[in-house]
Every structure is written in C-alpha cells, then in structure tokens.
Amino acid sequence: MSDGALWGWVIPRGTFVLKGNGPERGWPQQPAGRRACYLPCGNTARPNGALAGLAAITAGTAYVTPAGAVIIGGVAGVLVVLAVGFFDRVRADDPVGAIAVHGVNGTWGALAVGLFAEKGGLFYGGGLHLLGVQALGVLAVSLWAFTATGLVFYLLKKTVGIRVPASEELEGLDINEHGIPAYAGLVAGSLGEVGVDEFAPDTTCAPEVVSRAAVQK
C-alpha cells in the first residue's frame, strides 16, 4: 500500500470514530430518525479511504516525495468523506462513493502534481506553470467527459430509458441482474419475502426510495 493510500485509509477512519454515535458503528451524528449515508451506510469508509488515497497519488507517483504522498493521501482521506456527504445531499446516484473516490480525488491528485512535484511543483519553487498545466488538463478532460456522457445518457433516456422500477432500485440491480446481493444489509424487498433474513432491509438511509417503491407496488 502506498503512503497516499495508507493515509487515505487512516483519515476517514479517524473521522468516523471521532464523530460516531458508537465505537462499533462509527455513525456521524445526524438528526433523530436518519443515519448518515456515508460510503455508503456501513463500514466501507476504510476501503474507500484507501482507494481515495490511491486515486489521489496515481498522477504524482513518479514525481513526489514520500512526504508529499502522505500529505496528498491525507487530504484525499478528508475529501472523500466530505465529497460523499455532498453528493448524497444533491441526490447524486452514487451509492458506493465512486464519484467522491475517483472523480474528486482523481482531480485533487492531478492538481497536487502542480503543488508537490519535486521538479516544477509550486511548493518546490517551480511557480504556477505546472499547476496551471495540470488545471488545464483537468478542465479539458472534465468538459469532454461531462459533455460526451451527458449526450449519451440523454439519447438513452429518450430511446430505451435509463431507469429501472423503484422496487428494483431498492433491492439493488445485483439481485435482478446476477441473482445475488453485492452489499449485505443494504438490500430490501423480495429477499425478505424468500426468507433471506441476513439481508434484512436497512431503510433508514433512503426513506424516500422506500416510500416511492411502496407507492408503485
């Protein structure tokens, strides 16, 4: 495990313990009746923190020092927690935190090259040139990706459609496509009906989805 990945793992774990409602679950404090849906609800903060550190250090692996990698990974560990909370609030369809891990921290890692690179980095006397080049690259790739993806999904929405019924959303597409759950404890619906009790639904994270599924049934 790289220095960046290591500190990407440590930072969110410490954040969850310090803010948690209990040492076993480590839930951040939330209003009564609703639990935070971070990475997602459960103990995936640690692997996603490590992935965030890996995503962040990828661009600069050959150019930064071990100390720089620790800083980049530590920042990634904080960013992944904040980003997941943000995308949850704006209702982005990202149940496993992929945008926060790869999008946010991939961007941070690319920009961090302009800060921490031993040759040309801002913190090593290289000025703003390399940081500007990295920022331009991030902007160009982001514009292309958002535009192309938006166009493809718009065409799919107008033709074959891109949504499944709410009941299938609640169960998870892994159940419908592959016949097995991907995240034990985060699925609901027909599993309870067939007696798979260990996969009992956890509806506190998405009450609005549960309500919508009930209405459609």
Phi, psi and chi 1 to 4 in degrees:
 res  aa     phi    psi   chi1   chi2   chi3   chi4
   1 MET       -  131.0 -179.5 -178.4  -69.4      -
   2 SER   -72.0  164.7   71.9      -      -      -
   3 ASP   -58.8  -40.6  -66.5  -33.9      -      -
   4 GLY   -63.5  -43.5      -      -      -      -
   5 ALA   -66.6  -39.8      -      -      -      -
   6 LEU   -58.9  -47.7  172.0   63.3      -      -
   7 TRP   -76.9  -23.6  -75.1   95.2      -      -
   8 GLY   -65.9  -29.0      -      -      -      -
   9 TRP   -78.1  -42.5 -179.3   88.9      -      -
  10 VAL   -68.7  -44.0  169.6      -      -      -
  11 ILE   -62.6  -53.3  -65.0  -62.0      -      -
  12 PRO   -65.4  -31.3   21.5  -32.1      -      -
  13 ARG   -62.8  -44.9  178.6   59.0  178.4  168.3
  14 GLY   -64.5  -37.9      -      -      -      -
  15 THR   -62.6  -42.9  -57.1      -      -      -
  16 PHE   -66.7  -41.2  -88.7   58.3      -      -
  17 VAL   -66.4  -42.2  170.8      -      -      -
  18 LEU   -67.6  -34.1  -69.7  174.4      -      -
  19 LYS   -97.5   -3.5  -65.3  178.6   64.8  179.0
  20 GLY   -74.5  163.4      -      -      -      -
  21 ASN   -84.3  -10.4  -67.4  -28.2      -      -
  22 GLY  -173.0  153.6      -      -      -      -
  23 PRO   -67.9  -24.7   24.1  -33.0      -      -
  24 GLU   -76.1  -44.4  -63.8   81.8   10.3      -
  25 ARG   -97.5  -35.6  -59.5  -61.7  -67.9  -88.2
  26 GLY    66.9   37.7      -      -      -      -
  27 TRP   -77.1  134.6  -60.3  115.6      -      -
  28 PRO   -63.3  149.5  -21.9   33.2      -      -
  29 GLN   -63.1  133.2  -63.7  -71.9  -11.9      -
  30 GLN  -138.9  161.4  -69.7  -70.4  -53.2      -
  31 PRO   -57.1  152.8  -23.4   33.0      -      -
  32 ALA   -55.4  138.2      -      -      -      -
  33 GLY    88.9   -3.0      -      -      -      -
  34 ARG  -142.3  131.8 -177.8  173.8  175.6   85.5
  35 ARG  -105.2  147.9 -147.3  167.0   44.7 -155.1
  36 ALA   -65.1  142.1      -      -      -      -
  37 CYS  -103.9   70.3  -61.9      -      -      -
  38 TYR   -99.2  118.0  -72.5  115.7      -      -
  39 LEU    64.4   44.1  -58.3  176.8      -      -
  40 PRO   -75.3 -149.7   31.0  -33.2      -      -
  41 CYS   -58.6  121.3  -73.3      -      -      -
  42 GLY   136.9 -156.3      -      -      -      -
  43 ASN  -106.8   33.8  -67.7  -40.9      -      -
  44 THR   -89.1    5.4   54.6      -      -      -
  45 ALA   -61.7  -38.9      -      -      -      -
  46 ARG   -66.7  -52.8  -75.5  168.3  -73.3  179.7
  47 PRO   -63.8  -37.1   17.5  -30.1      -      -
  48 ASN   -69.0  -32.4  -90.7    4.0      -      -
  49 GLY   -64.3  -42.0      -      -      -      -
  50 ALA   -64.6  -42.3      -      -      -      -
  51 LEU   -63.4  -37.9  -71.3  172.8      -      -
  52 ALA   -62.7  -42.2      -      -      -      -
  53 GLY   -62.6  -40.8      -      -      -      -
  54 LEU   -64.9  -43.0  -73.5  169.5      -      -
  55 ALA   -62.2  -39.4      -      -      -      -
  56 ALA   -72.2  -35.4      -      -      -      -
  57 ILE   -86.2  -11.4 -162.9   55.9      -      -
  58 THR   -56.9  -48.2  -62.5      -      -      -
  59 ALA   -65.4  -34.2      -      -      -      -
  60 GLY  -104.6   11.2      -      -      -      -
  61 THR   -51.4  -43.8  -60.7      -      -      -
  62 ALA   -86.2   -1.5      -      -      -      -
  63 TYR  -123.0  -14.1  -52.2  104.6      -      -
  64 VAL  -111.6  160.6  -54.3      -      -      -
  65 THR   -82.2  165.4   64.7      -      -      -
  66 PRO   -56.0  -38.6  -28.6   36.7      -      -
  67 ALA   -63.9  -40.6      -      -      -      -
  68 GLY   -63.4  -37.6      -      -      -      -
  69 ALA   -64.2  -39.2      -      -      -      -
  70 VAL   -61.6  -44.0  168.4      -      -      -
  71 ILE   -65.3  -45.4  -63.7  172.0      -      -
  72 ILE   -60.8  -44.7  -67.5  170.2      -      -
  73 GLY   -66.6  -37.6      -      -      -      -
  74 GLY   -64.1  -43.3      -      -      -      -
  75 VAL   -63.0  -40.2  172.2      -      -      -
  76 ALA   -60.6  -38.4      -      -      -      -
  77 GLY   -62.9  -34.1      -      -      -      -
  78 VAL   -75.7  -45.1  174.6      -      -      -
  79 LEU   -60.2  -39.0  -74.4  178.0      -      -
  80 VAL   -65.2  -36.8   70.8      -      -      -
  81 VAL   -68.1  -46.2  174.9      -      -      -
  82 LEU   -65.3  -40.1  -62.5  176.5      -      -
  83 ALA   -68.1  -39.9      -      -      -      -
  84 VAL   -62.3  -43.1  166.8      -      -      -
  85 GLY   -60.9  -39.8      -      -      -      -
  86 PHE   -64.6  -49.2  169.2   77.3      -      -
  87 PHE   -67.8  -27.0  -70.7  116.7      -      -
  88 ASP   -67.8  -40.7 -177.9   53.3      -      -
  89 ARG   -67.0  -35.9  -72.7 -167.8  -63.1  -85.6
  90 VAL   -86.8    5.7  -59.9      -      -      -
  91 ARG    64.5   35.7  -59.1  173.8   65.5   82.5
  92 ALA   -72.3  140.3      -      -      -      -
  93 ASP   -81.5   80.6 -172.4    8.6      -      -
  94 ASP  -142.4   71.6 -174.9   23.8      -      -
  95 PRO   -66.8  -20.3   25.6  -34.8      -      -
  96 VAL  -108.1    7.2  -63.8      -      -      -
  97 GLY    74.7   26.5      -      -      -      -
  98 ALA   -66.8  -37.6      -      -      -      -
  99 ILE   -65.4  -43.2  -57.2  174.2      -      -
 100 ALA   -64.6  -41.9      -      -      -      -
 101 VAL   -71.1  -55.9  169.6      -      -      -
 102 HIS   -91.4  -41.1  -60.5  -77.2      -      -
 103 GLY   -71.9  -58.6      -      -      -      -
 104 VAL   -65.3  -48.4  172.3      -      -      -
 105 ASN   -81.2  -22.5  -76.6  -70.9      -      -
 106 GLY   -65.4  -40.4      -      -      -      -
 107 THR   -64.6  -46.8  -62.7      -      -      -
 108 TRP   -59.2  -42.9  155.4 -119.7      -      -
 109 GLY   -63.8  -40.1      -      -      -      -
 110 ALA   -64.8  -42.4      -      -      -      -
 111 LEU   -68.9  -32.6  -64.7  175.4      -      -
 112 ALA   -64.2  -25.7      -      -      -      -
 113 VAL   -59.0  -40.8  173.9      -      -      -
 114 GLY   -68.0  -15.0      -      -      -      -
 115 LEU   -99.4  -42.4  -59.3  173.8      -      -
 116 PHE  -108.8   -2.9  -66.8   95.4      -      -
 117 ALA   -62.1  133.1      -      -      -      -
 118 GLU   -63.5  -31.0  -69.7 -173.5  -87.0      -
 119 LYS  -112.3  104.4  -64.6 -178.7  179.7  179.7
 120 GLY    99.4   -8.5      -      -      -      -
 121 GLY   -71.0  148.0      -      -      -      -
 122 LEU   -57.9  -41.1  177.3   62.3      -      -
 123 PHE   -77.1   -3.4  -63.7  154.9      -      -
 124 TYR  -117.1   23.5  -71.0   82.7      -      -
 125 GLY    82.9   13.4      -      -      -      -
 126 GLY   -87.2   -3.2      -      -      -      -
 127 GLY    77.2 -162.4      -      -      -      -
 128 LEU   -95.4   -3.0  -65.7  171.5      -      -
 129 HIS   -60.6  -54.3  174.9   71.6      -      -
 130 LEU   -63.7  -38.8 -178.9   57.0      -      -
 131 LEU   -62.1  -39.4 -179.9   60.0      -      -
 132 GLY   -64.9  -40.7      -      -      -      -
 133 VAL   -62.4  -44.7  169.8      -      -      -
 134 GLN   -63.8  -42.2  -66.8  -62.8  105.9      -
 135 ALA   -63.8  -40.0      -      -      -      -
 136 LEU   -64.2  -40.9  179.9   60.5      -      -
 137 GLY   -63.6  -43.5      -      -      -      -
 138 VAL   -61.2  -44.0  167.9      -      -      -
 139 LEU   -63.2  -45.2  178.4   62.3      -      -
 140 ALA   -63.2  -46.7      -      -      -      -
 141 VAL   -64.5  -41.0  170.9      -      -      -
 142 SER   -64.6  -44.1  -61.1      -      -      -
 143 LEU   -61.7  -44.9  -73.6  175.4      -      -
 144 TRP   -63.1  -47.2  163.5 -106.9      -      -
 145 ALA   -63.9  -46.3      -      -      -      -
 146 PHE   -64.9  -41.9  -82.8  108.1      -      -
 147 THR   -66.7  -49.8  -58.1      -      -      -
 148 ALA   -64.5  -44.5      -      -      -      -
 149 THR   -66.0  -41.9  -57.5      -      -      -
 150 GLY   -60.2  -41.1      -      -      -      -
 151 LEU   -66.1  -45.6  177.7   60.7      -      -
 152 VAL   -61.2  -47.0  169.0      -      -      -
 153 PHE   -70.7  -29.7  -85.8   87.8      -      -
 154 TYR   -64.5  -44.4  176.4   80.0      -      -
 155 LEU   -65.7  -40.4  -66.6  175.4      -      -
 156 LEU   -64.1  -40.4  -71.4  173.9      -      -
 157 LYS   -63.1  -37.3 -176.9  177.3 -179.9  179.6
 158 LYS   -81.0  -11.3  -65.6  -62.0 -177.7 -179.7
 159 THR  -113.7  -82.3   53.6      -      -      -
 160 VAL   -89.1  -14.5  -62.4      -      -      -
 161 GLY    88.3  154.4      -      -      -      -
 162 ILE  -127.4    5.4   58.8  175.0      -      -
 163 ARG  -116.0  146.7  -64.1  -63.5  -65.0  -91.7
 164 VAL  -103.0  166.1  -62.8      -      -      -
 165 PRO   -57.7  152.5  -24.8   34.0      -      -
 166 ALA   -59.5  -33.5      -      -      -      -
 167 SER   -64.1  -36.9   58.4      -      -      -
 168 GLU   -73.1  -33.7  -66.9 -175.2   17.6      -
 169 GLU   -60.1  -43.1  -71.8 -174.7   24.4      -
 170 LEU   -66.7  -40.9 -170.0   59.6      -      -
 171 GLU   -70.8  -34.5  -69.8  177.3  -23.2      -
 172 GLY   101.5  136.2      -      -      -      -
 173 LEU   -66.5  -20.5  -70.1  179.6      -      -
 174 ASP   -61.8  -35.5  -62.8  -78.9      -      -
 175 ILE   -65.2  -47.6  -64.9  -67.3      -      -
 176 ASN   -75.2  -33.8  -68.2  -80.3      -      -
 177 GLU   -87.6  -37.4  -64.7  -69.2  -28.5      -
 178 HIS  -120.8  -11.8  -52.5  -64.7      -      -
 179 GLY    83.0    6.1      -      -      -      -
 180 ILE  -138.2  152.5   58.1  172.9      -      -
 181 PRO   -81.9  146.3   30.0  -34.5      -      -
 182 ALA   -91.2  -30.8      -      -      -      -
 183 TYR  -128.1   96.9  -58.6   96.5      -      -
 184 ALA   -60.2  132.6      -      -      -      -
 185 GLY    94.0   -8.1      -      -      -      -
 186 LEU  -114.7   13.0  -66.1  179.1      -      -
 187 VAL  -114.1  160.6  -64.1      -      -      -
 188 ALA  -149.3 -179.8      -      -      -      -
 189 GLY    93.7 -122.7      -      -      -      -
 190 SER   -66.8  -20.3   60.9      -      -      -
 191 LEU   -61.4  -42.2  -74.3  177.5      -      -
 192 GLY   -64.1  -32.0      -      -      -      -
 193 GLU   -70.7  -26.9  -62.0  169.2    5.6      -
 194 VAL   -97.2    6.4  -62.5      -      -      -
 195 GLY    86.8   19.5      -      -      -      -
 196 VAL   -90.6   82.3 -173.0      -      -      -
 197 ASP   -68.7  -27.7  -64.7  -27.5      -      -
 198 GLU   -68.8  -13.9   62.0  -92.1   30.9      -
 199 PHE  -106.5   42.8  -60.0  123.0      -      -
 200 ALA   -62.6  142.5      -      -      -      -
 201 PRO   -66.9  140.1   24.3  -34.0      -      -
 202 ASP  -111.4   94.3 -177.1   -4.3      -      -
 203 THR   -92.9    0.1   59.3      -      -      -
 204 THR   -70.7  -20.0   57.1      -      -      -
 205 CYS   -82.1  -25.5  -74.2      -      -      -
 206 ALA  -143.3   65.0      -      -      -      -
 207 PRO   -62.1  -29.4   21.4  -33.1      -      -
 208 GLU   -68.5  -33.8   66.9  -77.6   -7.6      -
 209 VAL   -69.5  -41.3  176.8      -      -      -
 210 VAL   -59.9  -44.7  176.4      -      -      -
 211 SER   -63.1  -40.9  -60.7      -      -      -
 212 ARG   -66.5  -39.9 -175.3  155.3   56.9   89.1
 213 ALA   -64.7  -40.5      -      -      -      -
 214 ALA   -64.6  -39.0      -      -      -      -
 215 VAL   -65.3  -41.7  169.8      -      -      -
 216 GLN   -68.5  -30.4  -71.9 -165.6    3.5      -
 217 LYS   -70.8      -  -74.2 -177.4  177.7 -179.5
